[in-house]
Amino acid sequence: MDELIATLSLGELIDFWQATLSVTGIFLILDAIIMSRLSGPHRAERSHYALCLFSILIYLAIVPLGAQTFKEYWIQIITGFYLFDLCIIARDWHQLKPSYRIFYSVHHGASLGFFFLWHFTFEPFTQAMVIAAVAWLSSDIWRWSEQLWRLSGHHLASHYRHMVDRLERVHRLIAYVVFFWMVDFHFQHRSEIILLLSGITMDVIDSYFVKKARSKAQKTRPASYQPLIEKKAAKKAA
């Protein structure tokens, strides 16, 4: 087993935060450009989800650079992007739905804690960790695409939204399976264990808020609501 904590010089920390805050600034500029081009409601949310999808493309683009280089760029980019998200939440606090504000505040707060931990503990950063991280993160494309589609004024039936949730869960499950397979079901480094526990923790947080949102939706559903399948069954019986 390797050492748990990697030692970083003051210069390396300064370089890290300079690069991270530069990423935040770039995303703020891109957000302003996208917002200026959009019209209609939900401009902030639509811009956010578009940039979320763009961030996944960046992660995919830097995979060929090698495990160590990927780690350095990835942690800078994802930390900078999450700081950008928190800036947007603070800016649009009163315009955003309470559920949106609470989820992203908790989610991103926990994530930033993990990013800080990763910066000191992801040594070594293996190729298996690269593939697992990208596979896990890219699972969000299902939910982000669905949200962007709906907020752009398109209708999406509830059963399709549930299907998107299931696709995201299956995608993440595949990420775990691939990770275990690549390490031959045996972890050689603490960094691999920390990555696994980080993913599981974030999945627990996501699942909690998804369950809470569904419970709230069921409580607010009109009493006259009857699922389509029940309506069809009633017609057949008649």
C-alpha positions in Angstrom: 0.0 0.0 0.0 1.2 3.5 -0.8 1.2 6.6 1.4 -2.2 8.0 2.1 -1.3 11.7 1.9 0.7 13.2 -0.9 2.9 16.1 -0.1 2.5 19.3 -2.1 4.6 22.4 -2.1 3.2 25.8 -1.6 4.0 26.6 -5.2 2.0 23.6 -6.4 -1.0 24.6 -4.3 -0.8 28.2 -5.8 -0.6 26.8 -9.3 -3.6 24.5 -8.6 -5.8 27.3 -7.4 -4.8 29.6 -10.2 -5.7 27.0 -12.7 -9.0 26.1 -10.9 -10.1 29.7 -10.5 -9.3 30.3 -14.2 -11.6 27.4 -15.1 -14.3 29.1 -13.0 -13.8 32.3 -14.8 -14.0 30.7 -18.2 -17.3 29.0 -17.4 -18.7 32.2 -16.1 -17.8 33.9 -19.4 -19.3 31.0 -21.3 -22.5 31.2 -19.2 -22.8 34.9 -19.9 -22.5 34.3 -23.6 -25.0 31.4 -23.6 -27.5 33.4 -21.5 -27.2 36.3 -23.9 -28.2 34.0 -26.8 -31.1 32.4 -25.0 -34.7 33.7 -24.7 -37.7 32.6 -22.7 -37.9 31.1 -19.2 -35.3 29.0 -17.4 -32.3 30.6 -19.1 -30.0 30.0 -16.1 -30.9 26.3 -15.8 -30.7 25.7 -19.5 -27.2 27.3 -19.7 -26.2 25.3 -16.6 -27.1 22.0 -18.2 -25.6 22.9 -21.5 -22.3 23.6 -19.8 -22.6 20.4 -17.7 -22.7 18.4 -21.0 -19.8 20.4 -22.3 -17.8 19.5 -19.2 -18.2 15.8 -20.0 -16.8 16.3 -23.5 -13.8 18.0 -21.9 -13.2 15.0 -19.6 -13.4 12.6 -22.6 -11.0 14.8 -24.5 -8.3 14.6 -21.9 -8.4 10.8 -21.3 -5.7 10.1 -23.9 -3.3 12.4 -22.1 -2.4 9.6 -19.6 -3.5 8.9 -16.0 -1.4 11.4 -14.1 -2.0 14.3 -16.6 -5.7 13.4 -16.7 -5.8 13.6 -12.9 -4.2 17.0 -12.7 -6.4 18.6 -15.3 -9.6 16.7 -14.2 -9.5 17.8 -10.6 -8.7 21.4 -11.6 -11.6 21.4 -14.2 -14.2 19.7 -12.0 -13.4 21.9 -9.0 -13.5 25.0 -11.1 -16.8 24.0 -12.6 -18.4 23.3 -9.2 -17.2 26.6 -7.9 -18.8 28.1 -11.0 -22.0 26.3 -10.2 -22.0 27.7 -6.7 -21.5 31.2 -8.1 -24.5 30.7 -10.3 -26.7 29.4 -7.5 -25.7 32.4 -5.4 -26.5 34.8 -8.3 -29.9 33.3 -9.0 -30.8 32.2 -5.5 -34.2 33.8 -5.5 -35.1 32.7 -9.0 -34.3 29.0 -8.5 -36.6 26.4 -7.1 -36.0 25.6 -3.4 -35.4 21.9 -4.3 -32.8 22.9 -6.9 -31.0 25.2 -4.5 -30.9 22.6 -1.6 -29.8 19.7 -3.8 -27.0 21.5 -5.5 -25.8 23.2 -2.3 -25.6 19.9 -0.5 -24.3 17.9 -3.5 -21.6 20.5 -4.4 -20.6 21.1 -0.8 -19.9 17.4 -0.4 -18.3 17.2 -3.8 -15.9 20.1 -3.0 -14.9 18.3 0.1 -14.1 15.2 -1.9 -12.1 17.2 -4.5 -10.0 18.6 -1.7 -9.5 15.0 -0.4 -8.7 13.7 -3.9 -6.0 16.4 -4.4 -4.0 15.0 -1.5 -4.9 11.3 -1.7 -5.0 10.3 -5.4 -1.5 9.0 -5.5 -1.0 7.0 -7.6 -3.8 7.7 -10.1 -4.2 4.6 -12.2 -5.7 4.0 -15.7 -8.5 2.0 -14.0 -9.3 5.1 -12.0 -9.4 7.3 -15.2 -11.9 5.0 -16.9 -14.0 4.5 -13.8 -14.2 8.3 -13.1 -15.2 9.2 -16.7 -17.7 6.3 -16.8 -19.3 7.4 -13.5 -19.4 11.1 -14.4 -20.7 10.6 -17.9 -23.8 8.9 -16.4 -25.1 12.4 -15.7 -25.6 13.0 -19.4 -29.0 11.2 -19.2 -30.4 13.5 -16.6 -28.8 16.7 -17.9 -30.1 16.0 -21.4 -33.6 15.3 -20.1 -33.6 18.5 -18.0 -32.3 20.6 -20.9 -34.9 19.1 -23.2 -37.8 19.8 -20.8 -36.7 23.3 -19.8 -36.3 24.2 -23.5 -40.1 23.9 -23.8 -40.5 20.3 -24.9 -42.9 17.9 -23.2 -41.6 14.6 -21.8 -44.0 12.1 -20.3 -43.4 10.9 -16.7 -42.6 7.4 -17.7 -39.8 8.6 -20.0 -38.4 10.6 -17.0 -38.4 7.5 -14.9 -36.6 5.7 -17.8 -33.9 8.3 -17.7 -33.4 7.8 -14.0 -33.1 4.1 -14.6 -30.6 4.6 -17.4 -28.5 6.8 -15.2 -28.5 4.1 -12.4 -27.6 1.4 -14.9 -24.8 3.6 -16.4 -23.3 4.1 -12.9 -23.6 0.4 -12.1 -21.7 -0.4 -15.2 -19.0 2.1 -14.1 -18.6 0.2 -10.9 -18.4 -3.2 -12.6 -15.8 -1.9 -15.1 -13.7 -0.5 -12.2 -13.8 -3.8 -10.3 -13.0 -5.7 -13.5 -10.0 -3.4 -14.4 -8.5 -3.8 -10.9 -9.1 -7.6 -11.1 -11.4 -7.3 -8.1 -8.4 -6.4 -5.9 -7.5 -2.9 -4.8 -3.7 -2.3 -4.7 -3.8 1.4 -3.8 -5.7 3.4 -1.2 -6.5 5.9 -3.9 -8.6 3.4 -5.7 -10.6 2.7 -2.5 -11.1 6.4 -1.9 -12.4 6.8 -5.4 -14.9 3.9 -4.9 -16.1 5.3 -1.6 -16.5 8.8 -3.0 -18.7 7.4 -5.8 -20.9 5.4 -3.4 -21.3 8.4 -1.1 -22.4 10.6 -4.0 -24.8 7.9 -5.2 -26.4 7.8 -1.7 -26.9 11.6 -1.7 -28.4 11.5 -5.3 -30.7 8.6 -4.4 -31.9 10.4 -1.2 -32.9 13.5 -3.2 -34.5 11.5 -6.0 -36.6 9.6 -3.5 -37.6 12.8 -1.7 -38.6 14.4 -5.0 -40.7 11.4 -6.0 -42.4 11.3 -2.6 -43.3 15.0 -2.9 -44.6 14.5 -6.5 -46.9 11.7 -5.3 -48.2 13.8 -2.4 -49.0 16.8 -4.7 -50.6 14.6 -7.4 -54.3 15.4 -8.0 -56.7 13.0 -6.4 -58.4 12.5 -9.7 -55.1 11.3 -11.3 -55.3 7.8 -12.8 -52.4 6.3 -14.5 -52.8 5.6 -18.2 -52.5 1.8 -17.7 -55.4 1.9 -15.2 -57.5 3.8 -17.7 -56.8 1.2 -20.4 -57.7 -1.6 -18.0 -61.0 0.2 -17.1 -61.9 0.5 -20.8 -61.2 -3.1 -21.5 -63.4 -4.1 -18.5 -66.2 -2.0 -19.8 
